[in-house]
Amino acid sequence: MTSRRWVVLDDVDTNIVYGGTWFTVYDSSGSPGDNGPAYMGTLHGVNETDLAVATFEFDGSAVKAIGPGNRSNSPGAPGWDCRIDMESVGSRTTQNIENSLELCVWDAPDGSAGRHRLEVLAWAQGQAFWLDRIVYVPAPGADVGSPVVMLEIGDPAIAYGEGWLLLDDEAATMTQERGATVEIEFVGTRLTWVGYVPAEVPHGPASGAFSIDGRAPATFTLRGPPEGGDPSEAPPLYHQTFFQTPQLPFGPHKVVVEYHGDASLTPLTLSHIFIQDGNCTVPAPGEPSVFDTWTKPSPSSGSEPTSSSPAGQNASTTNGVPVGAIVGGALGGLFLLLLSILMVVFLRRRGSNSSTGNSSSRNVEQVGTSSWGRTSPSTQHPQPFDVAPYFSGNEHLIPGVRPLVSYHPPVKGGVVGSVSDGRATEGAGTPVPCGASGSQGSTTQAGSGSMGVGSTAWGSGVALVGDSGAGAPLREGRLEDDDDVPPTYSAT
């Protein structure tokens, strides 16, 4: 069984170009249905009958458009169609009203990657059409910038310990055994764990803990559905963020997660993992740890520490002598000397100029203010800003933690401009092409066999940890209620 890694683009990402009467919602905190909130809290919508188009060009082998859906048979339901390279691939409908529905899905027929163009054509017929995000599987070597990468549950980087079950719908893994652990090794700057709350299991509050690079663990809470009503009729809750790490130095990291509940409490589940600035190539079977394949940045780059230790320490010493401190002190002294010389020259010239009269001096000051004190509005550009995701409950939000997904804001209520290159993430290393050796980690590119095809965002065919030689094999589990599976779709 195989697994893929998906690059996730929020709807406001400037790589998605909009044409027509789109509008943007920046604070969509609502969560219709049981499929979680909107990704990053933003949505693009169409509420006009005129055709609107969202276009995304990519180099990859699969792509999905995801957004809130309405009942396909309800009056005024919106219409949409998806095209790849000008050919329709159809659309998917649902009988539910909820977020995170796969509006359309495309996989390359032969599984090979290439340059493609996705077009989402949408029109309203009384109810608005919504687009939340686009996810795609990039080609090895594709330029993906500083991506948010989604790992499926069968990714070889996820090593399950004893006590974990693979649910029969293969949408998630689950444990109800106290002390059950899972380890995730990755290259990036932040990890977000997304799971779901099954309906037919106990819903008493439980807890878990995660440890980053061997440091002291942090505790997170697992809560069941909201109180009220008949607990036996509570629906499952999908796309629930259980915890998120703080921002980390760009490089290899290991997160160990432990469940502190039991069979009488809310279980710990995993649907997928988001990695900020992650590596989008699936490790090949038997490939060494990211700590072994990590290529340290050269000292001349100065962007990252040269140590691959979890703490990221980099102390340059020779026989106990602090070489860095000596060199730094010498350079600092030289700088102060040059600054003193420049100040003397400046003061002498100022005294000489003052003898030519006050009128000339005033003219010089006015020209200087006009040239340097103002900036023409036409040269100003919007600055990247950070957007925090919306969580299903405050108990899942770690205070002070924000994912650094930066982009240039689009124009509200209009057409988003052309693609911008302003997606650099604060604290991240210099991005390299997907799967290339270097600071992104793996030095071995997985071939098409290890980038296999699945049918859902959570992974259809999964590579169990037993296949990668790490962790304990997953046992298949079956929940009592067969209805507790992700919402189904029908092709139209």
VMD Tcl script that draws the C-alpha trace (Angstrom):
set ca {
  {0.00 0.00 0.00}
  {1.15 3.50 -0.82}
  {0.80 7.05 0.43}
  {1.12 10.51 -1.06}
  {1.96 13.96 0.22}
  {-0.27 16.87 -0.72}
  {0.58 20.56 -0.90}
  {-2.27 22.63 0.58}
  {-3.22 26.04 -0.84}
  {-5.73 28.21 0.99}
  {-8.29 29.95 -1.21}
  {-6.51 33.31 -0.78}
  {-3.19 31.93 -1.99}
  {-1.99 34.06 -4.90}
  {-1.21 30.99 -7.00}
  {-4.99 30.69 -7.47}
  {-6.20 33.28 -10.00}
  {-9.85 34.31 -9.92}
  {-11.93 35.68 -12.77}
  {-15.50 36.90 -12.52}
  {-17.66 37.99 -9.61}
  {-15.88 36.26 -6.74}
  {-16.00 37.69 -3.24}
  {-13.86 36.84 -0.22}
  {-14.81 36.06 3.38}
  {-11.87 36.48 5.75}
  {-13.45 35.51 9.06}
  {-15.51 32.43 8.29}
  {-15.69 30.88 11.75}
  {-18.85 28.94 11.06}
  {-18.81 25.16 10.82}
  {-21.92 23.84 9.07}
  {-22.39 20.11 9.42}
  {-19.88 17.83 11.11}
  {-16.87 18.27 8.82}
  {-14.95 20.94 10.70}
  {-14.36 24.65 10.09}
  {-13.09 26.33 6.93}
  {-9.36 25.95 6.40}
  {-7.59 29.07 7.74}
  {-11.02 30.68 8.24}
  {-11.26 32.08 4.69}
  {-13.57 31.34 1.75}
  {-14.07 32.52 -1.82}
  {-17.69 32.66 -2.94}
  {-19.90 33.26 -5.97}
  {-23.48 34.51 -5.57}
  {-24.16 35.66 -9.13}
  {-25.57 33.67 -12.01}
  {-22.72 34.81 -14.25}
  {-19.95 32.27 -14.73}
  {-16.91 32.70 -12.46}
  {-13.62 30.84 -12.83}
  {-10.81 29.93 -10.41}
  {-7.62 28.84 -12.17}
  {-4.62 27.01 -10.75}
  {-1.61 25.85 -12.76}
  {0.55 23.16 -11.23}
  {3.20 20.56 -11.91}
  {1.92 17.33 -10.40}
  {-0.09 14.14 -10.70}
  {-3.30 14.82 -8.73}
  {-5.42 17.74 -7.58}
  {-8.60 18.39 -5.57}
  {-10.82 21.42 -5.10}
  {-12.43 21.46 -1.64}
  {-15.13 23.64 -0.16}
  {-18.47 23.79 1.65}
  {-21.28 21.96 -0.10}
  {-25.04 22.23 -0.26}
  {-27.60 19.52 -0.87}
  {-27.52 18.84 -4.59}
  {-31.29 18.35 -4.72}
  {-32.20 21.48 -2.76}
  {-33.82 24.44 -4.57}
  {-31.29 27.02 -5.74}
  {-28.23 24.81 -5.22}
  {-25.17 26.25 -6.98}
  {-23.59 24.63 -9.99}
  {-19.96 23.99 -10.81}
  {-17.72 22.04 -13.13}
  {-14.02 21.28 -13.05}
  {-11.70 21.11 -16.02}
  {-8.16 19.85 -16.40}
  {-6.39 21.18 -19.48}
  {-9.74 22.31 -20.93}
  {-11.40 18.89 -20.48}
  {-14.20 18.42 -17.97}
  {-13.54 16.00 -15.12}
  {-17.02 16.43 -13.65}
  {-18.07 17.46 -10.17}
  {-19.10 15.76 -6.96}
  {-22.32 16.38 -5.10}
  {-23.55 15.51 -1.64}
  {-26.78 15.23 0.30}
  {-25.25 17.06 3.28}
  {-24.55 20.69 4.17}
  {-21.03 20.88 5.54}
  {-17.46 22.04 5.02}
  {-14.50 20.26 3.44}
  {-16.34 18.45 0.68}
  {-14.32 17.34 -2.32}
  {-15.93 19.38 -5.08}
  {-13.85 17.68 -7.76}
  {-10.97 15.20 -7.85}
  {-8.50 14.44 -10.62}
  {-5.69 11.88 -10.84}
  {-3.37 11.50 -13.80}
  {-4.55 8.38 -15.68}
  {-1.09 6.82 -15.68}
  {-0.03 8.31 -12.34}
  {2.71 10.38 -13.97}
  {3.29 14.03 -13.10}
  {3.24 16.93 -15.53}
  {2.20 20.51 -16.10}
  {-1.57 20.97 -15.84}
  {-4.20 23.67 -15.50}
  {-7.18 23.29 -13.17}
  {-10.23 25.45 -13.78}
  {-13.16 25.53 -11.36}
  {-16.20 27.01 -13.13}
  {-18.96 28.09 -10.75}
  {-22.30 29.87 -10.84}
  {-24.99 30.56 -8.27}
  {-28.65 29.70 -8.62}
  {-29.97 31.16 -5.39}
  {-27.38 29.67 -3.04}
  {-23.72 30.71 -3.09}
  {-20.90 28.50 -4.31}
  {-17.87 28.31 -2.01}
  {-14.21 27.38 -2.52}
  {-12.08 26.72 0.56}
  {-8.78 25.27 -0.65}
  {-6.95 23.38 -3.37}
  {-4.63 20.46 -2.65}
  {-2.34 18.74 -5.13}
  {0.43 16.16 -5.34}
  {3.48 17.94 -6.80}
  {5.97 16.39 -9.16}
  {9.39 15.46 -7.78}
  {11.56 18.52 -8.27}
  {8.62 20.92 -8.67}
  {9.08 24.41 -7.25}
  {6.57 24.62 -4.41}
  {7.95 27.58 -2.45}
  {7.38 27.31 1.32}
  {4.51 24.84 1.36}
  {2.04 23.47 3.84}
  {2.35 19.71 3.26}
  {-0.33 17.22 4.27}
  {0.80 13.74 5.36}
  {-1.66 10.86 5.07}
  {-2.09 8.34 7.87}
  {0.06 5.73 6.11}
  {3.04 8.01 5.51}
  {6.34 6.24 6.31}
  {7.34 9.22 8.49}
  {4.58 8.23 10.96}
  {5.65 5.33 13.21}
  {2.80 3.88 15.27}
  {3.42 2.06 18.52}
  {1.34 -0.73 20.01}
  {-2.39 -0.21 20.48}
  {-3.24 1.67 17.27}
  {-6.05 0.57 14.94}
  {-6.61 1.29 11.27}
  {-10.33 1.95 10.99}
  {-12.18 -0.12 8.44}
  {-12.93 2.90 6.24}
  {-9.19 3.71 6.16}
  {-10.03 7.34 6.90}
  {-8.19 7.45 10.22}
  {-6.18 5.59 12.83}
  {-7.33 5.37 16.45}
  {-6.19 4.27 19.88}
  {-8.02 3.78 23.18}
  {-5.07 2.29 25.06}
  {-3.42 4.38 27.75}
  {0.23 5.01 26.96}
  {-0.08 4.30 23.21}
  {2.43 6.39 21.29}
  {3.21 7.50 17.76}
  {6.36 9.19 16.45}
  {6.56 11.61 13.52}
  {9.84 12.65 11.94}
  {9.75 15.59 9.56}
  {11.65 18.52 8.11}
  {9.85 21.82 8.57}
  {8.87 24.53 11.03}
  {5.53 23.43 12.52}
  {3.29 20.37 12.89}
  {-0.51 20.34 13.19}
  {-2.35 17.14 14.17}
  {-5.86 16.73 12.71}
  {-8.19 13.93 13.79}
  {-11.87 13.28 14.29}
  {-14.26 12.31 17.07}
  {-16.14 9.04 16.35}
  {-19.82 8.95 17.26}
  {-20.17 5.46 18.73}
  {-17.36 5.60 21.32}
  {-17.36 7.12 24.83}
  {-17.06 10.91 24.82}
  {-15.67 11.67 28.27}
  {-12.83 14.23 28.21}
  {-9.41 12.67 27.77}
  {-5.94 14.06 27.28}
  {-2.71 13.42 25.50}
  {0.75 14.90 25.36}
  {3.32 15.66 22.69}
  {7.05 16.10 23.04}
  {9.24 17.93 20.51}
  {12.82 16.77 20.01}
  {12.99 15.14 23.44}
  {11.88 18.21 25.38}
  {9.31 18.35 28.17}
  {5.86 17.24 26.94}
  {2.92 19.58 26.46}
  {-0.61 18.40 27.26}
  {-3.65 18.74 25.00}
  {-7.32 17.95 25.65}
  {-9.59 15.57 23.74}
  {-13.27 16.43 24.04}
  {-16.29 14.74 22.58}
  {-19.23 16.39 20.80}
  {-20.80 19.46 22.44}
  {-22.94 18.74 25.47}
  {-26.70 18.64 25.09}
  {-29.07 16.24 23.44}
  {-28.86 12.49 23.32}
  {-25.17 11.42 23.38}
  {-26.06 8.29 21.43}
  {-27.28 10.46 18.55}
  {-24.26 12.77 18.44}
  {-22.70 12.81 14.95}
  {-18.99 12.23 14.37}
  {-16.87 15.36 14.12}
  {-14.30 15.43 11.31}
  {-11.33 17.71 10.63}
  {-10.71 18.53 14.29}
  {-7.36 20.11 15.19}
  {-6.18 18.38 18.37}
  {-2.87 20.22 18.81}
  {-0.28 22.32 17.04}
  {3.38 22.78 17.85}
  {4.98 26.19 18.30}
  {7.08 27.53 15.46}
  {10.33 25.57 15.24}
  {13.70 26.26 13.62}
  {13.71 25.03 10.04}
  {15.22 21.55 10.02}
  {14.59 17.96 11.10}
  {12.37 17.35 14.13}
  {10.74 14.46 15.96}
  {7.36 14.74 17.67}
  {6.28 11.93 20.01}
  {2.57 11.79 20.90}
  {1.17 9.76 23.83}
  {-2.46 9.03 24.69}
  {-3.44 9.45 28.36}
  {-7.01 8.18 28.16}
  {-8.58 4.74 28.06}
  {-11.51 2.85 26.55}
  {-14.02 4.78 28.68}
  {-12.95 8.20 27.33}
  {-12.68 10.02 24.00}
  {-10.10 8.19 21.86}
  {-7.11 9.72 20.12}
  {-7.47 9.61 16.34}
  {-5.41 10.78 13.39}
  {-6.80 11.79 9.98}
  {-3.83 13.70 8.59}
  {-0.92 15.92 9.58}
  {0.01 19.37 8.29}
  {3.70 20.31 8.11}
  {4.64 23.94 7.53}
  {7.62 24.26 5.13}
  {7.57 20.48 4.76}
  {9.17 18.06 2.34}
  {6.60 16.95 -0.24}
  {8.38 13.74 -1.28}
  {7.34 10.50 0.41}
  {10.37 8.69 1.84}
  {11.29 5.53 -0.03}
  {10.87 2.21 1.82}
  {13.79 1.61 4.14}
  {15.11 5.15 3.71}
  {17.16 6.45 6.67}
  {15.82 8.94 9.19}
  {15.54 12.60 8.21}
  {18.18 13.26 10.84}
  {20.58 11.13 8.80}
  {19.65 12.49 5.35}
  {19.45 16.12 6.44}
  {21.96 18.21 4.49}
  {23.32 20.96 6.69}
  {23.32 24.47 5.14}
  {26.76 25.76 4.23}
  {28.33 28.23 6.71}
  {28.34 30.92 4.00}
  {24.55 30.91 3.76}
  {24.16 32.06 7.34}
  {20.47 31.20 7.28}
  {20.38 28.20 9.57}
  {22.54 26.57 12.24}
  {24.88 23.90 10.91}
  {24.00 21.47 13.68}
  {21.30 18.87 13.13}
  {20.75 18.45 16.86}
  {17.18 19.05 18.09}
  {18.20 22.21 19.90}
  {19.82 23.61 16.76}
  {23.01 24.60 18.61}
  {26.01 25.79 16.63}
  {29.04 26.75 18.69}
  {32.21 27.26 16.62}
  {35.21 26.56 18.83}
  {38.78 25.48 18.29}
  {40.55 23.89 21.25}
  {38.24 25.75 23.63}
  {39.03 29.19 22.13}
  {35.87 31.17 21.18}
  {36.88 31.97 17.61}
  {33.51 33.52 16.80}
  {33.72 35.95 19.70}
  {37.26 37.07 18.73}
  {36.36 37.63 15.09}
  {33.16 39.43 16.03}
  {34.98 41.74 18.41}
  {37.59 42.63 15.80}
  {34.96 43.42 13.19}
  {33.00 45.49 15.69}
  {36.05 47.57 16.56}
  {36.81 48.18 12.89}
  {33.23 49.30 12.30}
  {33.37 51.80 15.17}
  {36.64 53.23 13.82}
  {35.17 53.76 10.35}
  {32.04 55.31 11.85}
  {34.15 57.81 13.82}
  {36.05 58.85 10.69}
  {32.83 59.39 8.76}
  {31.38 61.52 11.57}
  {34.46 63.79 11.56}
  {34.29 64.25 7.79}
  {30.54 64.98 7.94}
  {30.91 67.61 10.68}
  {33.71 69.38 8.81}
  {31.69 69.54 5.59}
  {28.61 70.79 7.43}
  {30.63 73.63 8.97}
  {31.96 74.55 5.54}
  {28.49 74.59 3.93}
  {27.00 76.80 6.68}
  {29.27 79.69 5.59}
  {27.52 79.94 2.19}
  {24.28 81.29 3.72}
  {21.03 80.08 5.30}
  {19.06 80.22 2.05}
  {21.16 77.57 0.35}
  {21.00 75.35 3.44}
  {17.20 75.51 3.51}
  {16.99 74.49 -0.14}
  {19.12 71.41 0.48}
  {16.92 70.34 3.39}
  {13.74 70.70 1.35}
  {15.10 68.61 -1.51}
  {16.20 65.93 0.92}
  {12.75 65.72 2.49}
  {11.04 65.48 -0.87}
  {13.34 62.75 -2.16}
  {13.60 60.48 0.89}
  {10.82 61.32 3.30}
  {7.92 60.16 1.13}
  {7.03 57.18 -1.02}
  {4.83 57.35 -4.07}
  {1.58 55.41 -3.55}
  {2.13 53.67 -6.88}
  {5.26 51.98 -5.50}
  {3.65 50.61 -2.35}
  {2.78 46.92 -2.19}
  {0.71 44.95 0.31}
  {2.83 43.16 2.86}
  {2.48 39.48 3.71}
  {0.54 38.78 6.86}
  {-0.11 35.77 9.05}
  {-3.46 34.05 9.25}
  {-4.40 31.79 12.16}
  {-6.69 28.81 11.54}
  {-10.07 28.46 13.15}
  {-10.28 25.59 15.59}
  {-13.41 23.70 16.53}
  {-12.93 24.62 20.18}
  {-10.62 26.68 22.37}
  {-9.46 23.53 24.10}
  {-7.55 22.62 20.95}
  {-5.81 25.98 20.61}
  {-2.42 26.47 22.21}
  {-2.14 30.10 23.38}
  {0.29 32.15 21.36}
  {0.68 29.63 18.55}
  {0.01 30.81 15.00}
  {0.87 29.04 11.75}
  {3.09 31.27 9.64}
  {1.33 30.90 6.31}
  {2.17 34.19 4.64}
  {0.82 35.58 1.41}
  {-0.15 38.84 -0.25}
  {-3.82 39.60 0.45}
  {-6.18 39.48 -2.52}
  {-8.55 42.26 -3.49}
  {-11.83 41.98 -1.59}
  {-14.92 41.62 -3.68}
  {-13.04 41.50 -6.94}
  {-10.61 39.56 -9.04}
  {-7.44 38.41 -7.37}
  {-4.33 39.73 -9.07}
  {-1.56 37.84 -10.73}
  {0.67 35.36 -8.95}
  {3.02 36.93 -6.42}
  {6.27 35.55 -5.15}
  {5.82 36.98 -1.67}
  {5.20 33.69 0.11}
  {8.33 33.60 2.23}
  {7.71 32.35 5.73}
  {9.35 33.97 8.69}
  {11.91 31.73 10.30}
  {11.92 29.23 7.45}
  {14.96 28.18 5.51}
  {15.44 28.88 1.84}
  {12.95 26.66 -0.01}
  {14.22 24.21 -2.60}
  {12.39 22.22 -5.28}
  {10.16 19.43 -4.02}
  {12.12 16.26 -3.31}
  {15.53 17.77 -4.06}
  {18.42 16.90 -1.80}
  {19.44 19.65 0.56}
  {17.67 21.55 3.27}
  {14.30 19.96 2.53}
  {15.55 16.63 3.82}
  {15.35 13.42 1.81}
  {18.12 12.80 -0.69}
  {16.21 10.01 -2.39}
  {13.28 10.75 -4.64}
  {10.44 8.31 -4.43}
  {9.39 6.96 -7.77}
  {5.89 6.71 -9.10}
  {5.41 3.47 -7.22}
  {5.78 5.19 -3.85}
  {3.61 8.11 -4.93}
  {0.60 5.87 -5.46}
  {-2.98 6.84 -6.10}
  {-5.62 7.16 -3.40}
  {-9.21 8.30 -3.57}
  {-9.60 10.58 -0.57}
  {-7.76 13.37 1.17}
  {-7.11 11.02 4.09}
  {-5.56 8.28 1.99}
  {-7.22 5.32 0.38}
  {-4.33 2.95 -0.15}
  {-2.06 3.40 2.86}
  {1.45 2.18 3.53}
  {1.29 0.84 7.05}
  {4.26 1.47 9.25}
  {5.10 -2.20 9.03}
  {5.90 -1.68 5.35}
  {8.53 0.93 6.13}
  {10.26 -1.10 8.78}
  {9.39 1.26 11.64}
  {6.89 0.97 14.45}
  {4.28 -1.68 15.08}
  {1.89 -2.99 12.40}
  {-1.58 -1.54 12.58}
  {-4.50 -3.82 13.33}
  {-7.72 -3.35 11.43}
  {-10.50 -1.98 13.60}
  {-14.23 -1.82 13.05}
  {-16.58 0.61 14.72}
  {-20.08 -0.48 15.65}
  {-21.83 2.16 13.56}
  {-21.15 1.70 9.86}
  {-22.47 5.21 9.23}
  {-19.45 6.73 10.95}
  {-17.45 7.24 7.79}
  {-16.58 10.43 5.92}
  {-19.48 11.84 3.87}
  {-20.08 10.02 0.60}
  {-20.26 11.64 -2.78}
  {-21.75 10.89 -6.15}
  {-20.21 11.82 -9.47}
  {-22.25 13.96 -11.83}
}
mol new
graphics top color blue
foreach p $ca { graphics top sphere $p radius 0.5 }
foreach p [lrange $ca 0 end-1] q [lrange $ca 1 end] { graphics top cylinder $p $q radius 0.2 }
display resetview
